[in-house]
Amino acid sequence: MNYEVYCDESCVEALFDKESHRYAVIGCVWIPSECRSELKNALNKIKVKYNLLGEMK
């Protein structure tokens, strides 16, 4: 089975500057490749419903 992996980070500055942030977080989601279209459509419906124009966090 093939997977797609989506990663993101938050507050990476904390790794270099302890005064800027207390924590750094790195996370990811693994989904089966064949589920990509279904997930993308579901996320787009949520974005339309809540009028989210940019990147979702």
C-alpha positions as CSV (number, residue, x, y, z in Angstrom):
1,M,0.0,0.0,0.0
2,N,1.3,3.5,-0.9
3,Y,1.0,6.4,1.6
4,E,1.1,10.1,1.3
5,V,2.7,12.0,4.3
6,Y,1.9,15.6,5.1
7,C,4.1,17.3,7.6
8,D,4.1,20.7,9.4
9,E,6.0,22.4,12.1
10,S,5.3,25.1,14.6
11,C,7.6,27.4,16.5
12,V,10.8,25.9,15.1
13,E,12.5,29.1,16.4
14,A,12.4,27.5,19.9
15,L,15.2,25.1,18.8
16,F,17.6,28.0,18.4
17,D,16.2,30.8,20.6
18,K,14.7,29.6,23.9
19,E,13.5,33.2,24.6
20,S,11.2,33.2,21.5
21,H,9.1,30.1,22.3
22,R,9.0,27.4,25.0
23,Y,8.2,24.5,22.7
24,A,8.7,23.4,19.0
25,V,6.2,20.9,17.5
26,I,6.6,18.8,14.4
27,G,3.6,16.6,13.3
28,C,2.5,14.6,10.4
29,V,-0.5,12.7,9.0
30,W,-0.1,9.5,6.9
31,I,-3.0,8.6,4.6
32,P,-3.4,5.8,2.1
33,S,-2.8,7.3,-1.4
34,E,-6.2,6.0,-2.6
35,C,-7.9,8.1,0.1
36,R,-6.4,11.4,-1.0
37,S,-9.3,12.6,-3.2
38,E,-11.9,11.7,-0.6
39,L,-10.0,13.5,2.2
40,K,-9.3,16.6,0.0
41,N,-13.0,16.9,-0.9
42,A,-14.0,16.5,2.8
43,L,-11.5,19.2,3.8
44,N,-12.7,21.5,1.0
45,K,-16.3,21.2,2.3
46,I,-15.2,22.2,5.8
47,K,-13.4,25.2,4.4
48,V,-16.5,26.3,2.5
49,K,-18.8,25.7,5.4
50,Y,-16.6,27.9,7.8
51,N,-15.4,30.4,5.2
52,L,-11.8,29.5,5.6
53,L,-9.8,31.1,2.9
54,G,-6.3,30.2,3.7
55,E,-4.4,27.4,5.3
56,M,-6.2,25.5,8.0
57,K,-4.3,25.0,11.3
